[in-house]
Amino acid sequence: MRPAGLLSIPNVITLARLPLAVLFVVADTTAERVVILGMASASDFIDGWLARRSRRTTRSGALLDPIADKTFVLAALTAFLRTGDLSTGAYFVILSRDFATAIGFLVAWALPGLDPADFKARMPGKIVTVLQLGAILALTMSPQAMRWLIPIIGVASAVSIIDYTLVLRRTRRR
């Protein structure tokens, strides 16, 4: 990763989610957490939009974006788990797609003929990310909404895991 490519404006916006994750964990009020979540969500949209619009999509950006996303989501959900606002079971349901993706990345890395860099974000995975951010918002503002949100995230995660598994299988056959 070249430092110049790493420090493009879209990548700097992406990297801003890392300190936002820390800020979310230490935030004291609902209002602070809502603002931080809004900033993280906006940065997730803006970085990709700006990179595509300016034709400055890079391999480093494609790698950094999901890392920043996962770090923010993991930090926020862990904060709720630690305070008891989120059960361990719900925590693992919300993060199941991410655990499966990490395992899939390792499989793709280990198997000959597969390159983890070839796996791009897919719509089912993007939907899960939006639902994860919705879960963080619900935990911040209206925890009772988690009763209906957890099953939706579970189903969406299962669909995403199946989708990525099928892509991995099709790519492996080639």
C-alpha positions in Angstrom: 0.0 0.0 0.0 1.6 3.3 -1.1 1.3 6.1 1.4 0.0 8.5 -1.3 -2.8 6.2 -2.2 -3.6 5.6 1.5 -3.9 9.3 2.1 -6.5 10.0 -0.6 -9.5 12.0 0.6 -11.9 9.0 0.4 -9.4 6.9 2.4 -9.0 9.6 5.0 -12.8 9.7 5.4 -12.8 5.9 5.7 -10.1 6.0 8.4 -12.1 8.6 10.3 -14.4 5.8 11.3 -11.7 4.2 13.5 -11.6 7.1 16.0 -15.4 7.4 15.7 -15.6 3.8 17.0 -13.5 4.8 20.1 -15.7 7.9 20.6 -18.8 5.8 20.4 -17.6 3.5 23.1 -16.7 6.3 25.5 -19.7 8.5 24.7 -21.9 9.3 27.7 -25.2 10.4 26.2 -27.7 9.2 23.7 -27.3 12.4 21.8 -23.5 11.9 21.5 -23.9 8.4 20.3 -26.6 9.4 17.7 -24.3 12.1 16.3 -21.3 9.7 16.2 -23.4 7.0 14.5 -24.6 9.6 12.0 -21.1 10.6 11.2 -19.9 7.0 10.8 -22.8 6.2 8.6 -22.4 9.3 6.5 -18.6 8.6 6.1 -19.4 5.1 4.9 -21.6 6.5 2.1 -19.4 9.5 1.3 -16.1 7.7 1.0 -17.3 5.3 -1.6 -19.3 7.9 -3.5 -16.4 10.3 -3.6 -13.9 7.6 -4.7 -16.2 6.5 -7.5 -17.2 10.0 -8.6 -13.6 11.2 -8.7 -12.5 7.9 -10.3 -10.1 7.3 -7.4 -11.1 3.9 -6.3 -8.1 2.0 -5.0 -7.2 -1.4 -3.8 -6.3 0.1 -0.4 -9.7 1.8 -0.2 -11.4 -1.4 -1.0 -9.5 -3.1 1.8 -9.8 -0.2 4.4 -13.6 0.4 4.0 -14.8 -3.0 5.3 -12.2 -2.9 8.0 -13.4 0.5 9.2 -17.0 -0.7 8.9 -16.4 -3.8 10.9 -14.3 -2.0 13.5 -17.1 0.6 14.2 -19.9 -2.0 14.3 -17.8 -4.4 16.5 -16.9 -1.6 18.9 -20.4 -0.2 19.2 -22.0 -3.6 19.7 -19.4 -4.6 22.2 -20.1 -1.5 24.2 -23.8 -2.5 24.4 -22.8 -6.1 25.3 -20.6 -4.8 28.1 -23.3 -2.7 29.6 -25.9 -5.5 29.4 -28.1 -3.7 26.9 -27.4 -6.5 24.3 -27.5 -10.2 25.0 -24.6 -12.5 24.0 -26.9 -14.4 21.7 -28.1 -11.2 19.9 -24.5 -10.0 19.7 -23.5 -13.1 17.8 -26.6 -13.1 15.5 -25.8 -9.5 14.5 -22.2 -10.3 13.9 -22.7 -13.7 12.3 -22.2 -12.5 8.7 -19.0 -10.8 9.7 -17.6 -14.0 11.4 -18.6 -16.0 8.3 -17.0 -13.5 6.0 -13.8 -13.6 8.0 -13.8 -17.4 7.7 -14.5 -17.2 4.0 -11.6 -14.7 3.6 -9.3 -17.2 5.2 -10.6 -20.1 3.1 -10.1 -18.0 -0.1 -6.6 -17.0 1.1 -5.7 -20.7 1.8 -7.1 -22.3 -1.3 -5.2 -22.2 -4.6 -6.9 -20.4 -7.4 -8.7 -18.0 -5.1 -7.8 -14.5 -4.4 -9.6 -12.8 -1.4 -9.1 -9.4 -3.3 -11.5 -10.7 -6.0 -14.4 -10.8 -3.6 -16.3 -7.5 -3.7 -19.1 -6.2 -1.5 -22.4 -7.7 -2.6 -25.9 -6.4 -2.1 -26.9 -8.9 0.6 -23.9 -8.0 2.6 -24.6 -4.3 2.2 -28.1 -4.9 3.5 -26.7 -6.6 6.6 -24.4 -3.6 7.2 -27.4 -1.2 7.0 -29.3 -3.5 9.4 -26.3 -3.6 11.8 -26.2 0.2 11.9 -30.0 0.2 12.4 -29.4 -2.2 15.4 -26.9 0.2 16.8 -29.4 3.1 16.4 -32.1 1.0 18.0 -29.9 0.1 20.9 -29.1 3.7 21.4 -32.6 5.1 21.1 -35.2 2.4 21.4 -33.8 -1.0 22.6 -37.3 -2.6 22.5 -37.1 -2.5 18.7 -34.4 -5.2 19.0 -37.1 -7.8 19.5 -38.1 -7.7 15.9 -34.8 -6.5 14.5 -32.7 -9.5 15.6 -34.7 -12.1 13.6 -34.5 -9.8 10.5 -30.8 -9.5 10.9 -30.4 -13.2 11.4 -32.3 -14.0 8.2 -30.4 -11.3 6.2 -27.1 -12.6 7.5 -28.0 -16.2 6.5 -28.9 -15.0 3.0 -25.6 -13.0 2.8 -23.6 -16.0 4.1 -25.2 -18.3 1.5 -24.6 -15.7 -1.3 -20.9 -15.3 -0.4 -20.5 -19.1 -0.1 -22.0 -19.6 -3.6 -19.7 -17.0 -5.0 -16.7 -18.7 -3.4 -17.8 -22.0 -4.8 -18.4 -20.6 -8.3 -15.1 -18.9 -8.3 -13.3 -22.0 -7.0 -14.7 -24.1 -9.9 -13.2 -21.9 -12.6 
